[in-house]
Amino acid sequence: MMESRRVTLKDIAKSLGVSVNTVSRALTGKDSVGEDTRTRIKEEARRLGYVPNSMARSLVLGSAMTLGLVITNPSNPFYARLISTIEQRGRVHGYSLMLLVTEESQDGDEAAAETLLRWGVDGALVVPVQSDGEHWDRLDESGVPVVCLNRDFPALELDFIGVDYDNAAYEATRHLIDGGARSLCLLEEDLPISPVADRTAGFRRALADAGLGAAGDPVLSVPTRRQESLALPWDPGDAYRIAQDIVSGGDLPDAIMVGNDYFALGVYRALNEAGLSAPRDVLVGGFGDHPFAAYLSPPLTTVRLPAADIGTTAVDVLLRRMKGSAGQPEKRRLPSELVVRASSRTGESPPT
């Protein structure tokens, strides 16, 4: 059996009778190559099965041409969209993507920083585990720029691109209040992360501005998510059990907000089992606008998050840092969109 050999630039040049330098410039998009010649070279490269040697190119350029992306939970639709956008945006600028998943583990977070440093990525986009983020500062100081995504670490001297969760929760809560709700509760994750803290703050601020008090704490913590593995989706069962307690308590609130749309699934089931429904008996609002939200019965009012805008903006900020841009860390919170559907529209009844 013949031994296979990797096709080189020299092979393409020999086949077409041009210089190796011309082939290199044509395949890397450089100037000084005519379009006809560039087309011929690309077609011949495809015919011969040429695959660029990324390691060799890295040595020439002094760059790995790779961006690192660290996330906590790949099953979250928000992060799935974020990954796709970042990969596409990076590819436009010639960068590949290295994806690492920490599953909300501090050890995994620190190991990810070490891996990115060891592999020599050019920059990192990170959704940090919010317990101790000094290793990301150290990575940045070592010459690998870091941009934090979705979760802000105010103590870290790093760029941050995320969602304005505070205002998003405020607007969603005000929508329920404007719909007639005078007693409201929020079912929220128990993770000590900035999005949860910001959503909770926005919810409480809306209640305060409307002059609405409560006998007890209106924020109820869903005890855990993804019990078997933090890489799994949220478990609606946890929210379902809490909603059962709310429904059976004899003092049903006018509106229930949830920190993510998966929790709304649990709320809907608890209401249905008790012979209740949204919006007839209680208004329901979600967070995330996950793909199923529009297909629930009734369709769920929810907050649509700007995942694509965050991904694009974060890559652009990172590329500027990689080119040597100095200055104070950039902290940007992008606006979201409240998508109003039947679950919060008073006077509507679910289909029978």
SULJO-V207711 format. One record per backbone hydrogen bond with DSSP energy under -0.5 kcal/mol. NH is the residue of the N-H (numbers start at 1). CO is the residue of the C=O. Records with the same first field share a line. If there is no record, write none. Layout:
BEGIN
NH=CO / CO
END
This chain:
BEGIN
12=8
13=9
14=10
15=11
16=12
17=13
18=13
23=19
24=20
25=21
26=22
27=23
28=24
29=26
30=25
38=34
39=35
40=36
41=37
42=38
43=39
44=40
45=41
46=42
47=43
48=44
49=45
50=45
54=52
57=53
58=54
59=55
60=56
61=57
62=58
63=58
67=96
68=123
69=98
70=125
71=69 / 100
76=73
79=76
80=76
81=77
82=78
83=79
84=80
85=81
86=82
87=83
88=84
89=85
90=86
91=87
92=88
93=89 / 90
94=91
95=90
96=65
98=67
99=97
100=69
102=71
103=72
105=102
109=105
110=106
111=107
112=108
113=109
114=110
115=111
116=112
117=113
118=114
119=115
120=116 / 117
121=116
122=66
123=66
124=145
125=68
126=147
127=70
128=126
130=128
131=129
132=129
136=133
137=133
138=134
139=135
140=136
141=137
142=138
143=140
144=139
145=122 / 143
147=124
148=159
149=126
150=161
151=149
154=152
156=153
158=156
159=146
160=330
161=148
162=332
164=334
165=163
168=164
169=165
170=166
171=167
172=168
173=169
174=170
175=171
176=172
177=173
178=174
179=175
180=177
181=176
185=255
186=218
187=257
188=186 / 220
190=222
193=191
197=193
198=194
199=195
200=196
201=197
202=198
203=199
204=200
205=201
206=202
207=203
208=204
209=205
210=206
211=208
212=207
213=211
220=186 / 218
222=188
223=221
232=229
236=234
238=235
239=235
240=236
241=237
242=238
243=239
244=240
245=241
246=242
247=243
248=244
249=245 / 246
250=247
251=246
254=183
255=183
256=283
257=185
258=285
259=187
261=287
263=260
264=260
265=261 / 262
266=262
267=263
268=264
269=265
270=266
271=267
272=268
273=269
274=270
275=272
276=271
281=277
282=277
283=254
284=343
285=256
286=301
288=303
293=290
295=292
296=293
298=296
300=293
301=284
302=339
304=302 / 337
305=288 / 303
307=305
310=306
311=307
312=308
313=309
314=310
315=311
316=312
317=313
318=314
319=315
320=316
321=317
322=318
323=319
324=321
325=320
332=160 / 330
334=162 / 332
337=304
339=302 / 337
340=338
341=339
343=299
344=341
345=342
346=344
348=345
END
